[in-house]
Amino acid sequence: MPASDLTMIHLSELHFQAEGTRHPEHLDSYAEALNTLDHVRQYAPKPDFFLITGDLVLGAANAEIGYPRVRQLVDRMAAEFDVPILLALGNGDANGPFRRIVLGEVEPLRAGRYHYSKVISGLKVIVLDSHADGQHFGDFDGDQLEWLRRELAATPDMDFLLAFHHPPGKVVFGRDEEDVVNAPRLAEIIAGYNVIGILCGHFHMPYLSSFAGVPTALTSGVCSTITWSDPKQMIHERAGGGYNIVHIRDRRMLVRFMDVTSERPTLRWAETKWHEMRAARLATESSARAGDLTAPSLLDDQVAAYKRDGFIVIEDVLHGVELERVQAAFDRAQARTRVDWEEGRAKGKGVSENGEYYASGTWHARKYFDIYPLHLLEQDDTVVELIAHPKLLPFLSATVGEDVQTATIQVRVLEPQTAQDALEEGGYVNWHRDHGNDEEWRYLGRPLNTKVIVYLTDVGPDDGCTACVPGSHLWQHRPDHAAYKGMGGGENQATKSRDQRDMPGMVAAEVKAGSAFLFNTRLWHTTLPNRGSRDRWCVLTLYAPFYQKQPGVTVEAAMALEAAGQLNTPERRQLFGLEPMTGANGYKRLAQHNGDDADDRMFKGVRPPRLGLPPA
């Protein structure tokens, strides 16, 4: 039966708490709830049901005193209005105490997220649990999403209304916010069903948006209302709030935003710490994918090691099917580029010290060849995801900065060397540091640039692995790097009498396929000879702050991916230089790049006729 002629009251953010825990001079959250019900009696005295989308208490610390008051309020509402009262959980809630005190469950309490459905006058209301204990953002666990898939399929012809705490779509709140980590999976599951609306809370403000083509309405908090001041770049929170009256008419959702208060006391003018919140979210997103629940502390350890040593290794960035797909894409791209490389060598090119020459869109040398980045990126979307991978992005945001972007992408094949060549010339590159002119950043503990090498083949000590000197990013002196082998040949060969491994303090980064070596570009490092039996494959990506100019080769890749619709997440759009998620350094836009990179060594060859132009 189609849903029609229904009225519901949408509440959120009760924030019941122990007396005196927050803003005691202004805020009595239980009294605000009663005041809101008085307002409901004037404007919608006979609703069909109530819906409260989470943050029933103000954090787990207030659970034991807050949830009895929630139970008291729900019982009072049910007795007066005699309609269903549907509850969802938010980031301020705690599953165990809620089940025990509000639902009356007895030990042992049911584990898992709190989700359910209820049919009311032809409308199937599905309440989901987007809260993860201890986290401010939201996500949906796999069991819950699978339950949702079955719940929709069981009654495919019904009208559905979804309700949960964290809004899944974009909310402009000082900057563009998307608070559900795995919202795309939700969009995939609800596609094809008549979901007439989504109701959420979390932001303490009325807001209308759209998610996967579904109208999405947020409501003010019952305890308080939050607004954003653009001039002050601050949050303004005041006591008291509002609610939504939601009507279902002709299988459509209609929303009235109701303001209970007029002038109420200010609770806070507060600066936001977007970078801290985002780093925590990304770290936990990464842990969710990797099954590691200690990722936030792991991130702290990684940053500390990076500041001390100048590098870290993150294992299993790619693994399983994801690694196999990237390897297969790499193999296809390298097979075509190898033809040009071999032709160049057959013609005698590449005989200088490093032997560089331009072909097939990029640069090659005697011991290795590079693949034009777009030729790899366009092979498989998993390669695009690698550049903005959730296992790398938390660390990059915490070190380079929250406005981190890609500067250069190098896709490299290192050929095995003969034993004689390795002995005489060493590896394909000598001891060096990539950058040495960012002095002030060195003392701030944050690099101007971080380079990430993701290896697609296992790399042992004789497979062309990267070697470095821990802590050398802090050196104020330069070692006698010209005395060591590497980048063999040329007029300087006679001075290179020492083996690369003789550098004092050297360590070799031995990693397996799918792992990443991340280093400060001031770190002294080299590549040891590849004495193995097969090519070494890797993707080297240089990350920089958003204000830095990208070279033309990266711009061209970004423009092509944008045209193909592959830069379809905020993370990808920032990492490829289209737009920052933070609002910082927003003056630089990729579409304004005119491709004039005459001094860019990545583009000494023939440039394509013109860059793609942005849409009119």
SEMI-120014 format. One record per residue (C-alpha): residue number from 1; x, y, z. Coordinates in Angstrom, 1 decimal. Layout:
N
seq; X; Y; Z
NUM; X; Y; Z
...
//
This chain:
616
seq; X; Y; Z
1; 0.0; 0.0; 0.0
2; 1.5; 3.4; -0.9
3; 2.2; 5.7; 1.9
4; 0.1; 8.9; 2.0
5; -1.3; 11.4; 4.5
6; 1.1; 10.9; 7.3
7; 2.6; 13.4; 9.8
8; 5.6; 12.8; 12.0
9; 7.7; 14.8; 14.4
10; 11.4; 14.6; 13.8
11; 13.5; 15.4; 16.9
12; 17.3; 15.0; 17.5
13; 20.1; 15.9; 19.9
14; 18.5; 15.5; 23.3
15; 21.9; 15.5; 25.0
16; 20.6; 14.5; 28.4
17; 23.4; 14.7; 30.9
18; 24.4; 14.9; 34.5
19; 23.7; 18.2; 36.2
20; 26.5; 20.7; 35.9
21; 28.5; 18.8; 33.3
22; 28.2; 21.5; 30.5
23; 26.9; 25.0; 30.4
24; 25.0; 24.6; 33.7
25; 24.1; 28.2; 33.9
26; 22.2; 28.2; 30.6
27; 21.3; 24.7; 29.5
28; 18.8; 22.3; 31.1
29; 18.4; 19.7; 28.3
30; 15.5; 17.9; 29.8
31; 13.6; 21.2; 30.3
32; 14.3; 22.0; 26.6
33; 12.8; 18.7; 25.6
34; 9.6; 19.5; 27.6
35; 9.5; 23.0; 26.0
36; 9.8; 21.4; 22.6
37; 6.8; 19.2; 23.3
38; 4.8; 22.2; 24.4
39; 5.6; 23.7; 20.9
40; 4.5; 20.4; 19.2
41; 1.1; 20.6; 21.0
42; 0.5; 24.0; 19.4
43; 1.4; 23.1; 15.8
44; 1.0; 19.3; 15.3
45; -0.9; 17.9; 18.2
46; -1.8; 14.6; 16.6
47; 1.2; 13.2; 14.8
48; 1.3; 9.6; 13.5
49; 4.7; 8.9; 15.2
50; 7.8; 10.5; 16.6
51; 11.3; 10.0; 15.4
52; 14.4; 10.9; 17.5
53; 17.6; 10.5; 15.5
54; 20.2; 10.1; 18.1
55; 22.5; 11.8; 20.6
56; 20.0; 10.9; 23.3
57; 22.7; 11.5; 25.9
58; 25.8; 13.7; 25.9
59; 28.5; 11.0; 25.7
60; 29.1; 7.7; 27.5
61; 30.0; 9.6; 30.6
62; 26.4; 10.7; 31.0
63; 24.8; 7.3; 30.1
64; 23.9; 6.1; 33.6
65; 22.1; 9.4; 34.5
66; 21.0; 10.4; 31.0
67; 19.3; 7.2; 29.8
68; 16.8; 7.0; 32.7
69; 15.7; 10.5; 31.7
70; 15.3; 9.3; 28.1
71; 13.2; 6.4; 29.2
72; 11.1; 8.8; 31.4
73; 10.6; 11.2; 28.4
74; 9.7; 8.4; 26.0
75; 7.2; 6.9; 28.4
76; 5.6; 10.3; 28.9
77; 5.3; 10.9; 25.2
78; 3.8; 7.5; 24.5
79; 1.2; 7.9; 27.3
80; 0.2; 11.3; 26.0
81; 0.3; 10.9; 22.2
82; -0.3; 7.1; 22.0
83; 1.8; 6.8; 18.9
84; 5.1; 5.0; 18.1
85; 8.3; 6.6; 19.4
86; 11.2; 5.5; 17.2
87; 14.7; 6.0; 18.5
88; 18.1; 6.0; 16.7
89; 21.6; 6.2; 18.2
90; 24.2; 9.0; 17.6
91; 27.9; 9.5; 18.2
92; 27.0; 10.7; 21.7
93; 25.3; 7.4; 22.6
94; 26.5; 4.2; 24.1
95; 25.0; 0.9; 22.9
96; 25.2; -1.2; 26.0
97; 23.7; 1.3; 28.5
98; 21.0; 2.3; 26.0
99; 19.9; -1.3; 25.5
100; 19.9; -2.0; 29.3
101; 18.2; 1.2; 30.5
102; 16.0; 2.4; 27.7
103; 15.0; -0.9; 26.0
104; 15.0; -2.9; 29.2
105; 17.2; -5.7; 27.9
106; 18.7; -8.0; 30.4
107; 22.2; -9.4; 30.5
108; 23.8; -10.7; 28.3
109; 22.9; -7.7; 26.1
110; 22.6; -8.2; 22.4
111; 25.8; -7.2; 20.5
112; 25.9; -5.2; 17.3
113; 24.4; -2.0; 16.0
114; 20.8; -1.0; 16.9
115; 18.7; -1.1; 13.7
116; 15.2; -2.1; 13.0
117; 12.1; -1.4; 10.8
118; 8.5; -0.5; 11.5
119; 5.6; -0.2; 9.1
120; 3.3; 2.7; 9.8
121; 0.2; 3.3; 7.5
122; 1.9; 1.9; 4.5
123; 5.3; 3.5; 5.1
124; 8.2; 1.3; 6.0
125; 10.5; 3.3; 8.4
126; 14.0; 1.8; 8.6
127; 16.1; 3.0; 11.5
128; 19.8; 2.5; 11.0
129; 22.7; 3.0; 13.4
130; 25.4; 5.2; 12.0
131; 27.3; 5.6; 15.3
132; 30.6; 4.0; 16.2
133; 31.3; 4.1; 19.9
134; 33.9; 6.8; 20.6
135; 33.9; 8.4; 17.1
136; 32.4; 11.7; 16.0
137; 31.8; 10.7; 12.4
138; 29.5; 7.9; 11.2
139; 29.7; 4.7; 9.3
140; 27.6; 1.6; 8.7
141; 29.0; -1.9; 9.5
142; 28.8; -4.7; 7.0
143; 26.3; -6.8; 8.9
144; 23.9; -3.8; 9.1
145; 24.2; -3.0; 5.4
146; 23.5; -6.6; 4.5
147; 20.5; -6.6; 6.8
148; 19.3; -3.4; 5.0
149; 19.7; -5.1; 1.7
150; 17.5; -8.0; 2.8
151; 14.9; -5.6; 4.4
152; 14.4; -3.6; 1.2
153; 14.3; -6.8; -0.9
154; 11.6; -8.3; 1.3
155; 9.1; -5.6; 0.4
156; 10.3; -4.1; -2.8
157; 7.0; -2.3; -3.7
158; 6.7; -0.4; -0.5
159; 7.6; 3.2; 0.2
160; 10.6; 3.6; 2.5
161; 11.8; 6.3; 4.9
162; 15.4; 6.0; 6.3
163; 16.4; 7.5; 9.6
164; 19.8; 7.6; 11.3
165; 22.1; 10.1; 13.0
166; 24.8; 11.2; 10.6
167; 23.7; 12.8; 7.3
168; 25.2; 10.8; 4.3
169; 25.3; 13.6; 1.8
170; 27.2; 16.9; 1.6
171; 26.6; 19.6; 4.2
172; 28.1; 23.0; 3.8
173; 29.2; 24.0; 7.3
174; 32.2; 26.3; 7.1
175; 33.5; 23.8; 4.6
176; 31.9; 20.9; 2.7
177; 31.3; 18.1; 5.2
178; 30.5; 14.5; 4.5
179; 30.2; 12.6; 7.8
180; 29.4; 9.0; 6.8
181; 32.6; 7.2; 5.8
182; 31.0; 4.5; 3.6
183; 28.0; 6.4; 2.2
184; 28.6; 5.1; -1.3
185; 27.8; 1.6; -0.2
186; 24.5; 2.9; 1.2
187; 23.7; 4.6; -2.1
188; 24.4; 1.4; -3.9
189; 22.0; -0.6; -1.7
190; 19.0; 1.8; -1.8
191; 19.2; 2.3; -5.6
192; 16.1; 1.1; -7.4
193; 13.8; 1.3; -4.3
194; 11.3; 4.0; -3.6
195; 13.1; 5.7; -0.7
196; 11.1; 8.9; -0.3
197; 13.3; 10.5; 2.2
198; 16.2; 10.4; 4.7
199; 16.0; 12.0; 8.1
200; 19.1; 12.8; 10.2
201; 20.5; 15.0; 12.9
202; 24.1; 15.5; 14.2
203; 24.7; 19.1; 13.0
204; 22.1; 20.8; 15.4
205; 20.7; 22.8; 12.5
206; 17.9; 22.6; 9.9
207; 19.3; 21.7; 6.5
208; 17.9; 20.2; 3.3
209; 20.2; 18.3; 0.9
210; 20.0; 15.3; -1.4
211; 21.8; 11.9; -1.3
212; 21.7; 9.4; -4.1
213; 18.7; 11.4; -5.5
214; 16.8; 11.1; -2.2
215; 15.7; 14.3; -0.3
216; 17.6; 14.4; 3.0
217; 16.4; 16.6; 5.9
218; 18.4; 17.5; 9.1
219; 16.7; 19.0; 12.1
220; 17.9; 21.4; 14.8
221; 18.9; 20.0; 18.1
222; 16.4; 19.9; 20.9
223; 19.0; 21.0; 23.5
224; 20.7; 23.6; 21.3
225; 21.0; 25.1; 17.8
226; 24.3; 25.5; 16.0
227; 24.9; 28.0; 13.2
228; 28.1; 28.8; 11.3
229; 29.5; 32.3; 11.0
230; 31.4; 32.8; 7.7
231; 32.9; 36.1; 8.8
232; 34.2; 34.8; 12.1
233; 34.9; 31.2; 10.9
234; 33.4; 30.0; 14.1
235; 30.5; 27.9; 15.5
236; 27.7; 29.7; 17.3
237; 25.7; 27.5; 19.6
238; 22.7; 28.8; 21.5
239; 20.5; 27.1; 24.1
240; 17.2; 25.6; 22.8
241; 16.5; 24.6; 19.3
242; 13.8; 23.2; 17.1
243; 12.4; 20.2; 15.3
244; 10.8; 19.2; 12.0
245; 7.2; 18.5; 11.1
246; 7.4; 15.9; 8.3
247; 4.4; 15.2; 6.1
248; 4.1; 12.3; 3.7
249; 1.8; 13.3; 0.8
250; 1.3; 11.4; -2.4
251; 4.4; 9.3; -1.7
252; 6.6; 12.4; -1.2
253; 8.3; 13.8; 1.9
254; 7.5; 17.5; 2.8
255; 9.3; 19.2; 5.7
256; 8.6; 22.2; 7.9
257; 11.5; 23.5; 9.9
258; 10.2; 24.6; 13.3
259; 12.1; 27.1; 15.6
260; 11.2; 26.7; 19.2
261; 13.3; 29.6; 20.4
262; 13.8; 33.2; 19.5
263; 16.6; 34.9; 21.5
264; 18.4; 32.4; 23.7
265; 21.7; 32.5; 25.6
266; 24.8; 31.8; 23.7
267; 26.5; 28.7; 24.8
268; 29.7; 29.1; 22.8
269; 31.6; 30.8; 20.1
270; 34.2; 28.2; 19.2
271; 36.9; 27.8; 16.6
272; 36.8; 24.5; 14.8
273; 39.7; 22.1; 14.5
274; 38.9; 20.6; 11.1
275; 42.3; 19.1; 10.7
276; 42.2; 17.2; 13.9
277; 38.7; 15.9; 13.3
278; 39.5; 14.9; 9.7
279; 42.7; 13.1; 10.6
280; 40.9; 11.0; 13.3
281; 38.1; 10.2; 10.8
282; 40.5; 9.2; 8.0
283; 42.6; 7.1; 10.4
284; 39.5; 5.2; 11.6
285; 38.3; 4.8; 8.1
286; 41.6; 3.2; 7.3
287; 41.4; 1.0; 10.3
288; 37.9; -0.1; 9.4
289; 39.1; -1.3; 6.0
290; 42.2; -2.9; 7.5
291; 40.5; -4.4; 10.6
292; 42.8; -2.4; 12.9
293; 40.9; -0.8; 15.7
294; 44.1; 1.0; 17.1
295; 44.6; 3.2; 14.0
296; 44.4; 6.6; 15.8
297; 47.2; 5.7; 18.1
298; 49.0; 4.0; 15.3
299; 48.9; 7.3; 13.3
300; 50.4; 9.1; 16.3
301; 53.2; 6.5; 16.4
302; 53.8; 6.9; 12.6
303; 54.1; 10.6; 12.8
304; 56.5; 10.5; 15.7
305; 58.7; 8.0; 13.9
306; 58.6; 10.1; 10.7
307; 59.7; 13.2; 12.6
308; 62.5; 11.3; 14.2
309; 63.7; 9.1; 11.4
310; 62.5; 10.9; 8.3
311; 60.6; 7.8; 6.9
312; 58.1; 5.1; 7.8
313; 56.9; 1.9; 6.1
314; 53.1; 1.2; 5.8
315; 52.6; -2.4; 5.1
316; 49.7; -3.9; 2.9
317; 48.5; -0.6; 1.5
318; 47.3; -2.8; -1.3
319; 46.5; -6.5; -0.8
320; 44.4; -9.3; -2.1
321; 42.3; -8.5; -5.2
322; 43.1; -4.8; -4.9
323; 46.8; -5.5; -5.3
324; 46.2; -8.0; -8.2
325; 44.2; -5.4; -10.1
326; 46.8; -2.7; -9.8
327; 49.6; -5.2; -10.8
328; 47.5; -6.3; -13.8
329; 47.0; -2.7; -14.9
330; 50.7; -2.0; -14.4
331; 51.6; -5.0; -16.5
332; 49.4; -3.8; -19.4
333; 50.9; -0.3; -19.3
334; 54.5; -1.3; -19.0
335; 54.3; -3.8; -21.9
336; 53.5; -1.0; -24.4
337; 56.0; 1.5; -22.9
338; 58.7; -1.1; -23.0
339; 58.6; -1.2; -26.8
340; 59.6; 2.5; -27.0
341; 62.3; 2.0; -24.4
342; 63.9; -0.9; -26.2
343; 63.7; 1.0; -29.5
344; 65.5; 3.9; -27.9
345; 68.3; 1.8; -26.5
346; 68.7; 0.0; -29.8
347; 69.3; 3.3; -31.5
348; 72.1; 4.2; -29.0
349; 70.1; 6.6; -26.9
350; 70.7; 6.8; -23.2
351; 74.5; 6.6; -23.2
352; 75.2; 9.6; -20.9
353; 75.7; 9.2; -17.2
354; 72.1; 8.7; -16.4
355; 71.2; 8.2; -20.1
356; 67.8; 10.0; -20.0
357; 65.8; 10.4; -23.2
358; 62.1; 11.2; -23.9
359; 59.7; 8.7; -25.4
360; 56.1; 7.6; -25.1
361; 55.1; 10.7; -23.0
362; 57.8; 10.6; -20.4
363; 61.5; 10.0; -19.6
364; 63.6; 6.9; -19.7
365; 67.2; 6.0; -18.8
366; 69.7; 3.2; -19.3
367; 68.7; 1.1; -16.2
368; 65.0; 1.9; -16.0
369; 62.0; 3.3; -17.8
370; 59.0; 5.3; -16.7
371; 55.4; 5.0; -17.8
372; 53.4; 8.1; -18.6
373; 51.1; 8.3; -15.5
374; 47.8; 8.6; -17.3
375; 48.6; 5.4; -19.2
376; 48.5; 3.6; -15.9
377; 45.8; 5.6; -14.2
378; 43.3; 5.0; -17.1
379; 43.8; 1.2; -16.9
380; 41.8; 0.6; -13.7
381; 40.1; 2.7; -11.1
382; 42.0; 1.0; -8.3
383; 45.1; 2.8; -9.5
384; 43.3; 6.2; -9.1
385; 42.2; 5.1; -5.6
386; 45.9; 4.3; -4.8
387; 46.8; 7.9; -5.1
388; 44.2; 8.9; -2.6
389; 44.3; 5.7; -0.6
390; 42.7; 5.7; 2.8
391; 45.7; 3.9; 4.3
392; 48.0; 6.7; 3.2
393; 45.8; 9.8; 3.4
394; 45.6; 10.1; 7.3
395; 49.4; 10.1; 7.5
396; 49.8; 12.6; 4.6
397; 47.1; 14.9; 6.1
398; 48.9; 14.8; 9.5
399; 52.4; 15.5; 8.0
400; 52.2; 17.5; 4.7
401; 48.9; 19.1; 5.8
402; 45.2; 18.8; 5.5
403; 45.4; 20.5; 2.1
404; 47.7; 17.8; 0.7
405; 47.7; 17.2; -3.0
406; 49.7; 15.2; -5.6
407; 52.6; 17.0; -7.2
408; 54.2; 14.4; -9.4
409; 53.4; 10.7; -10.2
410; 56.2; 8.5; -11.5
411; 55.5; 5.0; -12.7
412; 58.8; 3.1; -12.8
413; 60.2; -0.2; -14.0
414; 63.7; -1.0; -12.9
415; 65.4; -3.7; -14.9
416; 67.7; -6.3; -13.4
417; 71.4; -5.5; -13.7
418; 74.3; -7.9; -14.4
419; 76.5; -8.7; -11.5
420; 79.4; -6.8; -13.2
421; 77.3; -3.7; -13.8
422; 76.1; -3.7; -10.2
423; 79.7; -4.0; -9.0
424; 81.1; -1.3; -11.2
425; 78.3; 1.3; -11.3
426; 75.9; 0.5; -8.4
427; 72.2; 1.3; -8.5
428; 70.5; 3.7; -11.0
429; 70.6; 6.7; -8.7
430; 73.3; 8.0; -6.3
431; 73.0; 9.1; -2.7
432; 71.0; 12.3; -2.7
433; 68.1; 14.3; -1.1
434; 65.2; 15.4; -3.3
435; 64.9; 18.9; -1.6
436; 67.2; 20.9; 0.5
437; 65.7; 24.4; 0.6
438; 62.9; 24.2; 3.0
439; 64.8; 25.2; 6.2
440; 61.9; 26.6; 8.2
441; 59.7; 23.6; 7.6
442; 62.6; 21.4; 8.9
443; 62.4; 23.0; 12.3
444; 58.6; 23.0; 12.5
445; 58.8; 19.2; 12.2
446; 56.6; 19.1; 9.0
447; 58.1; 18.5; 5.6
448; 57.2; 20.6; 2.7
449; 56.9; 17.5; 0.6
450; 56.5; 13.8; 1.3
451; 57.3; 11.1; -1.3
452; 55.5; 7.7; -1.3
453; 56.9; 4.7; -3.1
454; 54.3; 1.9; -3.4
455; 56.0; -1.3; -4.5
456; 54.1; -3.7; -6.7
457; 56.8; -6.4; -6.5
458; 58.5; -7.9; -3.5
459; 61.7; -5.9; -2.8
460; 64.6; -7.5; -0.9
461; 68.1; -6.2; -0.3
462; 69.2; -7.3; -3.8
463; 66.0; -6.3; -5.7
464; 66.6; -2.5; -6.2
465; 65.3; -1.5; -2.8
466; 65.5; 2.0; -1.4
467; 68.1; 2.7; 1.2
468; 68.3; 5.7; 3.5
469; 70.1; 7.1; 6.6
470; 67.6; 7.5; 9.4
471; 67.5; 11.0; 10.8
472; 69.5; 12.5; 7.9
473; 66.5; 14.8; 7.0
474; 67.7; 16.9; 10.1
475; 71.3; 17.1; 9.0
476; 72.8; 20.5; 8.5
477; 75.8; 19.0; 6.7
478; 76.2; 17.3; 3.3
479; 77.9; 13.8; 3.2
480; 80.4; 13.3; 0.4
481; 77.8; 11.7; -1.8
482; 80.0; 12.0; -4.9
483; 82.3; 9.3; -3.4
484; 79.6; 6.6; -3.6
485; 78.6; 4.6; -6.6
486; 75.2; 4.9; -8.2
487; 74.0; 6.5; -11.5
488; 77.0; 4.9; -13.0
489; 78.9; 6.1; -16.1
490; 79.9; 9.5; -17.3
491; 82.9; 11.7; -16.4
492; 82.3; 11.4; -12.6
493; 82.5; 7.7; -12.5
494; 86.2; 7.7; -11.5
495; 85.4; 9.5; -8.2
496; 82.8; 7.0; -7.2
497; 85.0; 4.5; -5.4
498; 82.8; 3.5; -2.5
499; 79.9; 1.1; -2.5
500; 76.5; 2.6; -1.8
501; 76.2; 0.3; 1.2
502; 79.2; 2.0; 2.8
503; 77.3; 5.1; 3.7
504; 77.5; 5.3; 7.5
505; 74.2; 4.5; 9.2
506; 72.5; 3.2; 6.1
507; 69.4; 0.9; 6.3
508; 67.7; -0.9; 3.4
509; 63.9; -0.8; 3.2
510; 62.9; -4.3; 2.4
511; 59.2; -4.6; 1.8
512; 56.7; -6.9; 0.2
513; 54.4; -6.1; -2.8
514; 51.6; -3.7; -1.8
515; 53.6; -1.9; 0.9
516; 54.7; 1.7; 0.9
517; 57.9; 3.5; 1.8
518; 57.1; 7.1; 2.8
519; 59.9; 9.6; 3.4
520; 60.7; 13.3; 3.9
521; 62.2; 14.6; 0.7
522; 65.1; 16.1; 2.7
523; 66.1; 12.5; 3.7
524; 69.4; 11.2; 2.2
525; 68.5; 8.1; 0.2
526; 69.5; 6.0; -2.8
527; 68.4; 2.9; -4.7
528; 70.6; -0.2; -4.4
529; 71.4; -2.3; -7.4
530; 68.8; -4.7; -8.7
531; 70.7; -8.0; -8.8
532; 67.5; -10.0; -8.8
533; 65.9; -12.0; -11.6
534; 63.0; -9.8; -12.4
535; 61.9; -6.1; -12.9
536; 61.1; -4.0; -9.9
537; 57.8; -2.2; -10.3
538; 56.7; 0.8; -8.2
539; 54.6; 4.0; -8.2
540; 56.4; 7.0; -6.8
541; 54.1; 9.9; -5.8
542; 55.3; 13.2; -4.5
543; 52.7; 14.9; -2.2
544; 52.8; 18.7; -1.5
545; 50.6; 21.5; -0.1
546; 47.7; 22.5; -2.3
547; 49.2; 25.9; -3.2
548; 52.2; 24.4; -4.9
549; 52.0; 24.3; -8.7
550; 51.6; 20.9; -10.3
551; 53.6; 19.9; -13.3
552; 51.9; 19.6; -16.6
553; 52.0; 15.8; -16.7
554; 50.0; 15.6; -13.4
555; 47.5; 18.3; -14.6
556; 46.9; 16.4; -17.8
557; 46.2; 13.2; -15.9
558; 43.8; 15.1; -13.6
559; 41.9; 16.7; -16.5
560; 41.5; 13.4; -18.3
561; 40.3; 11.6; -15.1
562; 37.9; 14.5; -14.4
563; 36.4; 14.2; -17.9
564; 36.0; 10.5; -17.4
565; 34.1; 11.0; -14.1
566; 36.7; 9.3; -12.0
567; 37.5; 12.2; -9.6
568; 34.2; 11.5; -7.9
569; 35.1; 11.8; -4.2
570; 36.3; 14.8; -2.2
571; 39.6; 13.0; -1.5
572; 40.3; 12.4; -5.1
573; 39.4; 15.9; -6.2
574; 41.8; 17.4; -3.6
575; 44.6; 14.9; -4.3
576; 44.5; 15.6; -8.0
577; 44.4; 19.3; -7.5
578; 40.8; 20.2; -8.4
579; 39.6; 21.6; -5.1
580; 40.6; 21.4; -1.5
581; 38.3; 19.8; 1.1
582; 39.4; 22.3; 3.8
583; 38.8; 25.6; 2.1
584; 42.4; 26.4; 2.7
585; 44.6; 27.7; -0.2
586; 41.5; 27.6; -2.4
587; 42.9; 30.3; -4.8
588; 44.8; 27.7; -6.9
589; 42.6; 25.9; -9.3
590; 43.7; 23.1; -11.7
591; 41.4; 24.4; -14.5
592; 43.4; 27.7; -14.4
593; 46.6; 25.9; -15.1
594; 47.8; 26.9; -18.6
595; 50.3; 24.1; -18.9
596; 53.3; 26.5; -19.2
597; 56.0; 24.3; -17.6
598; 59.0; 25.0; -19.8
599; 61.3; 24.4; -16.8
600; 59.7; 21.2; -15.7
601; 61.9; 18.2; -16.3
602; 58.9; 16.0; -16.6
603; 58.0; 17.8; -19.8
604; 61.2; 18.2; -21.9
605; 59.5; 16.3; -24.7
606; 56.7; 17.2; -27.1
607; 53.7; 18.5; -25.2
608; 50.2; 17.6; -26.5
609; 48.7; 20.4; -28.5
610; 46.7; 21.8; -25.6
611; 45.3; 21.0; -22.3
612; 41.6; 20.1; -22.0
613; 39.5; 23.2; -21.3
614; 37.1; 23.3; -18.4
615; 33.4; 23.2; -19.2
616; 31.9; 26.5; -20.3
//
